[in-house]
Amino acid sequence: MCRILIGACACILGVIGPAVADPPASDELEVGIGIAVMPDYSGSRTSGLRLRLWADGTFRTVDFGTFAIDSGSLTIDPEVRWEAVDNPDIGLGVLVGYRSGRSSSDPGLTGASDGSARLAGLPDVSGTFDAGAEGHVMVFGVPMFAQVRSALQGTQGTLANIGLYLPFSPTSNVDLVVLPTITWANARQMRALYGVASEKSSAGGFAAYSPGAGWENVALEFGADWSAGGGLHLIASLAYQRLLSRAASSPLVQTSNQASTLVGLLWKF
């Protein structure tokens, strides 16, 4: 539902944009639907099927930068961005995004949050909108990006992502992307997802744990896009995340190795 809301925000920006500038022909919008196999929550050794809906798009203006929406990644949370500076070598902007929460019930196919009955007795972690800044720069011909985003409400905190975006086109109708990232989380974010308050430890059967700030995970995502013609594309993604340090040491974590896959259909306009 939140991805739909973010998509609606991008559409509003698209309506406002043409009134102030004529966009170049490189503007694009794509929407997709797919089925993913994802861990029940960060650190779970069990996974389940999830329905995924997403929208990705870019709208470039002449004088007012670039508006974009990204929500199709398995490793980076959805976001709407405005890049006041946007060229192939360097970019800088602000973003508004959404992070899902976690509950003590299994999410099921259409669940909007992570969850597991194993976490019964622990407080739920609410989903949250967040805001922050992002930028990209070309280093020796390799595109690098970074973003910092802080929760606007609830118990979640601040995340910082650093990564590379490596696209390839082996044939005219096949596009491949490799997306390696590393994520840092502040103490508030670590405690929200991996901590166990002392007064809740007996209720959940977990030892009390209060992690501080640190690197949360490293991730590697592979994406493939095959054009079937007429704007229809078949897509597949595979992602691997390795929990690090204080996150990996949480009593909630059953395994540090987290794998996700996705197959779906995408329409480009």
PyMOL commands that set and color helices and strands:
alter all, ss='L'
color gray80, all
select helices_A, chain A and resi 2-19+117-119+187-194+198-204+245-248
alter helices_A, ss='H'
color red, helices_A
select strands_A, chain A and resi 28-39+47-60+66-70+79-86+90-99+102-103+114-115+128-139+142-151+158-164+166-171+174-185+214-229+232-243+257-268
alter strands_A, ss='S'
color yellow, strands_A
deselect
rebuild
show_as cartoon
